[in-house]
Amino acid sequence: MSGILGLMDIAKRSMAASQLGVEVTSNNISNVNTPGYSRQIVNFETSTALPSPYGPLGYGVHVLGIERAFDPFVAARLTENTAMLSEYQTRKTYLDQVSGYFNETLDGGLNELLSGFWDAWHDVADNPSGTGERQALLSQAQTLADAFNYRADQLVQGRNTLTQQLSPIIDEINSHATRIAELNRDIQAVETPEHQANDLRDQRQTEINALAELVGVRYYTTGDGTINVTLANGLPLVQSMDAWELEYTIDASDKVQVNWLGPNGTTEDVTSAITGGKLSALIEVRDTQIVQFQQDLDKLAQEFVAAVNSQHSQGVGLELLSQATSTYVLDATHVGDPLVGNAGLPFGGLITGGTLNLHVEDASGSSVTDTFTVDGATTLQDLADWLNSQANLTASVSSGQLTITADAGYGFGFSQDTSNVLMGVGLNTFFTGGNAYGMGVNQALTNNYNLIAAGRIDQVDATTITYSPGDNRNALDLADLADQVVAGLGALTFSEAYRDLVTDIGLEAEDAGNKQDFYQSMVDQYSQLRDAVSGVSLDEELTNLIKFQRAYQAAAQVISAADEMLQALLSIKK
C-alpha cells in the first residue's frame, strides 16, 4: 500500500512502536530498584520496502520484540564468585566465634592460668606444709581445669550450632531447586522462538543466585530455553522441569554426610562434591576445622594431665594414704586386658614395663617395702592380687576400678614407679579425666589437701621410711614441668603448644577473612559489569522516554498531515 493511506499506516505503526518504547521504558524505570531485574530493550527494524515506480519504497518501522539486556558469561562468573563469597563469609563468622573462646587478651586466659598453676607449685615448694599454699594450689588447679572444660564445651556447642543450621539450609536448597524447575516449566510454556519470557528468566536467574549462596552449582542453558543446574560432580539438582533433592545424615564418626536423592530411589553420597556456599562452609568448619581444634586442645590437656599425674604419683603428701581408688575405669571389654597399652585407659599407651615400690607403715613408724614388676601381661587384677597379698592392705577390682584400703593404724604410699602404672590407672594422681572436656581435680585431694604430694618417700632401711613435712622435692619437679619440652607436643612447652593452638585458630579466621575480601572484590567487579549491561540507568531511560515521546508526537503530526492531504483530495471532488 502506498499513497496517502499508506502514509497513515506508516504513522500508525510508528505511533504504536513509540508507545511500546514508552511502556518498556516506564517498566525499566519502575524496576530500577528491583533486585535481579534486567533492563529491557525494544528492538526495531525497518519494515520490508514496497515496490514503487521510483524503486523500493520504505514502509516504516517493524517491532522485532522486547530483548532482555543480559550477559550470560558475566552472570555465570557472578554466580560462581557469589558462592565462594558466601562460603568464606560463613567461615569467617563462625571462626571468629571460635577465636573468641580462646581470647588471651582478656583476664582468665589459659596461658595466664597455666602460669598461675606453676607459680602455685612454687609456693607449695617454698612452704610444703603450708595450708594456705595447698588450698591456693587446689583453687588454681580447679580454675585451670574449668578453663579447659569451658573451651572444650564451647567447641562442642559450636559444632552443635552448625549442625542445627544444616536442616534449614538444605531445605532452602531443595526449595530453590524446585522453584527453578517450576520456572523452567513456565518459561517453556510461554516462550516462542521469536520471543523470550524476560521477567520469568530474571526470576530464574535470581533463584540460581540465591541457590549459589547456599551451595556451589554449575548451570547451562538447553536449546528449549530451560536451564539445568548441577553440583560440582555433575549430579543434577535441576534437569529441565525436574528437581532432585538433597538430605543429610550424621554418620557413625559424627561427620556430616550429604546425600543426593535421584530418580527411582537412587541415593548417592555427594559430601565431597559440596563446594562453595554456606553448606560447604558449615561442613568444613564443623567437621574439619573445629575437629582439629578439639584434637589439639585435647592433646594439650592429655599431655598436661599425664605429665602432672606421672610426677605427682611418685610423691607423698603430709600423710600416707589410708584408702585410694583408681580414677580411671576399665569397661568389661578391657578390664581383663594387659595394662601395658590398654585401650580402655586414657593413658594406657603410656604404661610400659617397669617396677614400682609400695610402702606400708604402721602407727609406730615401722614399715614394709615391696616392689611390683609390670610386664606386658600384667592386668589390673594382677596388680590387685599383689596389693592384696601385702600385710595390712586390702585391694579389689570392682566395676573396672581398683580400690586399696589400709587396716586401721596403717598407711601406704608409692615411690619410684618406672612403669607409669600409677598414672595410667589413676592412683595417687592430681588430675582426673583424659581430655580437655573431662579434666578435673582429684576429689581425694580436695577432700584432704594434706595428700598433695609435695615430697617423696625415702627408704632409710628395711623397716624405716621417711617423708618429711618440709620435703619439697616433688613440688619442685612439678613446678619445673612448666619449662620442659614435651615430645607429644612437637618438642614444645605447654605454654608454647597452647600459643600455637591460639595462633592456628587466629590464622584460620584471618585466612577466611582475606578470602572473603578477595571474593567480595570479585563479586563487586562482576556486579558492576552486570549492572553495566543489565542495570537500569535513570538518565538513559529518561532520555529514551523523551525520544519515544517526541517520536510519537512526530508520528501524530504525520497523521495530521496525511489527513489534511486526504481532505484536500476529497475537496476536489466536491
Secondary structure as UniProt FT lines:
FT   HELIX           4..30
FT   TURN            31..33
FT   TURN            35..36
FT   STRAND          40..46
FT   TURN            53..54
FT   STRAND          61..68
FT   HELIX           72..101
FT   TURN            104..105
FT   TURN            107..108
FT   HELIX           110..126
FT   TURN            128..129
FT   HELIX           131..190
FT   HELIX           198..214
FT   STRAND          218..221
FT   TURN            223..224
FT   STRAND          227..230
FT   TURN            232..233
FT   STRAND          236..239
FT   TURN            240..241
FT   STRAND          242..243
FT   STRAND          245..250
FT   TURN            252..253
FT   STRAND          256..261
FT   HELIX           263..265
FT   STRAND          267..269
FT   HELIX           271..273
FT   HELIX           277..284
FT   HELIX           285..289
FT   HELIX           290..312
FT   TURN            313..314
FT   STRAND          323..325
FT   TURN            332..336
FT   TURN            340..341
FT   TURN            343..344
FT   TURN            346..347
FT   HELIX           348..350
FT   STRAND          354..362
FT   TURN            363..364
FT   STRAND          367..374
FT   TURN            376..377
FT   HELIX           380..388
FT   TURN            391..392
FT   STRAND          393..398
FT   TURN            399..400
FT   STRAND          401..406
FT   TURN            408..409
FT   STRAND          410..415
FT   HELIX           421..425
FT   STRAND          431..432
FT   TURN            436..438
FT   STRAND          440..441
FT   HELIX           443..447
FT   HELIX           449..451
FT   STRAND          458..461
FT   TURN            462..463
FT   STRAND          464..466
FT   TURN            469..470
FT   HELIX           473..480
FT   HELIX           481..483
FT   HELIX           487..489
FT   HELIX           494..534
FT   HELIX           538..573
//
